[in-house]
Amino acid sequence: MAKYLKFLLVMLIVLFTTVYIFIKQHPYSFLFAWVLNFSLMMAVFYFTDIFKPQLAAEYYNSKKWEAGGTIYKWFGVNVFRKFLVMIGWEKVIRATNPIKNNLEAIKSLEHGTRQAEFGHLVIFIIVLLFNVFVLISYGFRQSLSLLILNIIFNVYPIILQRYNRPRWQRIIKILEAKV
């Protein structure tokens, strides 16, 4: 019961913060775009942590056109990966979820790609809806903050997870073959 109350509290904080910035700064402000993305990230993190969705849908399996990650490399996934290392994000993630050379740890990392992709996909859709609202109500220029931050904070992380997951799955197959 406490975990549900915790999630409800987080959702109320997210809602209050977002509405407050929406009113004080306008929905087309850079601050609103920033707060919306990060508050939704917090909400989705708590959701996946508390409810632990299985995320076993066919959607999470790599498609033929994704093989080798060529399309993601073309979109700059390696530049994004280097950016994450440069800002220290990789250290933060590895501190909380270190890479260990055993099957269960690798399966956990692979599932983590599903959780991250799920979260960023949900956030992408919500921010996109706000983006369309701002575009229609205020114009293209005012919607740029939402669009640019949505690409950086959600599209590229989705691409990164789809790029990394097949590599973790290959390692899992190798480790399972040894067992």
C-alpha positions as CSV (number, residue, x, y, z in Angstrom):
1,M,0.0,0.0,0.0
2,A,2.9,2.4,0.8
3,K,4.3,2.0,-2.7
4,Y,1.0,3.1,-4.2
5,L,0.9,6.1,-2.0
6,K,4.5,6.9,-2.9
7,F,3.6,6.7,-6.6
8,L,0.5,8.9,-6.0
9,L,2.6,11.5,-4.2
10,V,5.1,11.5,-7.1
11,M,2.3,11.9,-9.6
12,L,0.8,14.8,-7.6
13,I,4.3,16.5,-7.5
14,V,4.7,16.0,-11.2
15,L,1.2,17.4,-11.9
16,F,1.6,20.4,-9.6
17,T,5.0,21.3,-10.9
18,T,4.0,21.0,-14.5
19,V,0.8,23.0,-14.1
20,Y,2.6,25.7,-12.1
21,I,5.3,26.2,-14.7
22,F,2.7,26.0,-17.5
23,I,0.8,28.9,-15.9
24,K,3.9,31.0,-14.8
25,Q,6.2,30.5,-17.8
26,H,3.8,29.6,-20.6
27,P,3.7,26.2,-22.4
28,Y,6.2,27.4,-25.0
29,S,8.9,28.4,-22.7
30,F,12.2,26.5,-22.5
31,L,11.7,26.1,-18.8
32,F,8.3,24.4,-19.3
33,A,9.8,22.0,-21.9
34,W,12.6,21.1,-19.5
35,V,10.4,20.7,-16.4
36,L,7.8,18.7,-18.4
37,N,10.5,16.2,-19.6
38,F,12.2,15.7,-16.3
39,S,9.1,15.5,-14.2
40,L,7.7,12.9,-16.6
41,M,11.0,11.0,-16.3
42,M,10.6,11.0,-12.6
43,A,7.0,9.7,-12.8
44,V,7.8,7.0,-15.3
45,F,10.9,5.9,-13.3
46,Y,8.6,5.5,-10.2
47,F,6.0,3.7,-12.3
48,T,8.4,1.1,-13.7
49,D,10.1,0.7,-10.3
50,I,6.9,0.1,-8.4
51,F,4.7,-1.7,-11.0
52,K,7.6,-3.6,-12.8
53,P,5.9,-4.1,-16.2
54,Q,7.1,-7.2,-18.0
55,L,7.6,-5.4,-21.3
56,A,7.6,-8.7,-23.4
57,A,5.7,-7.3,-26.4
58,E,6.9,-8.0,-29.9
59,Y,7.6,-4.3,-30.2
60,Y,10.8,-4.8,-28.1
61,N,12.3,-7.4,-30.5
62,S,14.7,-6.1,-33.1
63,K,13.4,-5.8,-36.6
64,K,15.4,-6.9,-39.7
65,W,16.0,-3.2,-40.8
66,E,17.6,-2.6,-37.4
67,A,20.2,-5.4,-37.8
68,G,23.7,-4.2,-36.9
69,G,22.4,-0.8,-35.9
70,T,23.4,0.8,-39.2
71,I,20.3,3.1,-39.3
72,Y,21.0,4.2,-35.8
73,K,24.6,4.9,-36.5
74,W,23.4,7.0,-39.5
75,F,21.2,9.0,-37.1
76,G,24.2,9.6,-34.8
77,V,23.7,7.2,-31.9
78,N,27.5,6.9,-31.4
79,V,27.7,10.7,-31.1
80,F,24.9,10.6,-28.5
81,R,26.7,7.8,-26.6
82,K,29.8,9.9,-26.5
83,F,27.8,12.9,-25.3
84,L,26.4,10.8,-22.4
85,V,29.9,9.7,-21.4
86,M,31.1,13.3,-21.6
87,I,28.4,14.7,-19.3
88,G,28.9,11.8,-16.8
89,W,25.6,10.1,-17.4
90,E,27.3,6.7,-18.1
91,K,29.0,6.8,-14.7
92,V,25.7,7.5,-13.0
93,I,24.0,4.6,-14.7
94,R,26.9,2.2,-14.1
95,A,27.1,3.2,-10.5
96,T,23.5,2.1,-10.0
97,N,23.5,-0.8,-12.5
98,P,27.1,-2.1,-12.9
99,I,28.0,-4.6,-15.7
100,K,28.8,-8.0,-14.2
101,N,29.9,-11.0,-16.1
102,N,27.0,-13.3,-15.2
103,L,23.8,-14.3,-17.0
104,E,21.3,-12.8,-14.5
105,A,23.1,-9.4,-14.5
106,I,23.2,-9.3,-18.3
107,K,19.4,-10.2,-18.4
108,S,18.8,-7.4,-16.0
109,L,20.7,-5.0,-18.2
110,E,18.7,-6.1,-21.2
111,H,15.4,-5.7,-19.4
112,G,16.7,-2.2,-18.3
113,T,16.8,-1.3,-22.0
114,R,13.1,-2.2,-22.3
115,Q,12.3,-0.2,-19.2
116,A,14.2,2.8,-20.5
117,E,12.7,2.6,-24.0
118,F,9.2,2.2,-22.5
119,G,9.7,5.3,-20.3
120,H,11.1,7.5,-23.0
121,L,8.4,6.3,-25.5
122,V,5.6,7.3,-23.0
123,I,7.3,10.6,-22.3
124,F,7.8,11.2,-26.1
125,I,4.1,10.8,-26.8
126,I,3.0,13.1,-23.9
127,V,5.6,15.8,-24.8
128,L,4.6,15.4,-28.5
129,L,0.9,16.1,-27.6
130,F,2.0,19.2,-25.7
131,N,4.2,20.1,-28.7
132,V,1.2,19.8,-31.1
133,F,-0.9,22.0,-28.7
134,V,1.8,24.7,-28.6
135,L,2.3,24.5,-32.4
136,I,-1.4,25.0,-33.0
137,S,-1.9,27.6,-30.3
138,Y,1.3,29.7,-30.5
139,G,3.1,28.8,-33.8
140,F,6.1,26.8,-34.9
141,R,8.8,29.0,-33.4
142,Q,7.2,28.7,-29.9
143,S,7.0,25.0,-30.2
144,L,10.8,24.5,-30.9
145,S,11.8,24.1,-27.3
146,L,9.4,21.2,-26.8
147,L,10.5,19.7,-30.1
148,I,14.2,19.9,-29.6
149,L,14.2,18.7,-26.0
150,N,11.8,15.9,-27.0
151,I,14.3,14.7,-29.6
152,I,17.3,15.0,-27.2
153,F,15.7,13.6,-24.1
154,N,13.4,11.0,-25.7
155,V,14.0,10.1,-29.3
156,Y,17.8,9.6,-28.9
157,P,17.5,7.5,-25.7
158,I,14.9,5.3,-27.5
159,I,17.4,4.9,-30.4
160,L,20.1,4.1,-28.0
161,Q,18.1,1.4,-26.3
162,R,17.1,-0.2,-29.6
163,Y,20.8,-0.1,-30.6
164,N,22.1,-1.6,-27.4
165,R,19.4,-4.3,-26.8
166,P,20.5,-6.7,-29.6
167,R,24.1,-6.6,-28.3
168,W,22.9,-7.6,-24.8
169,Q,20.7,-10.3,-26.3
170,R,23.7,-11.8,-28.2
171,I,25.7,-11.9,-24.9
172,I,22.8,-13.6,-23.2
173,K,22.7,-16.3,-25.9
174,I,26.4,-16.9,-25.6
175,L,26.2,-17.2,-21.8
176,E,23.1,-19.5,-22.0
177,A,25.0,-21.7,-24.4
178,K,27.8,-22.1,-21.8
179,V,25.4,-23.2,-19.1
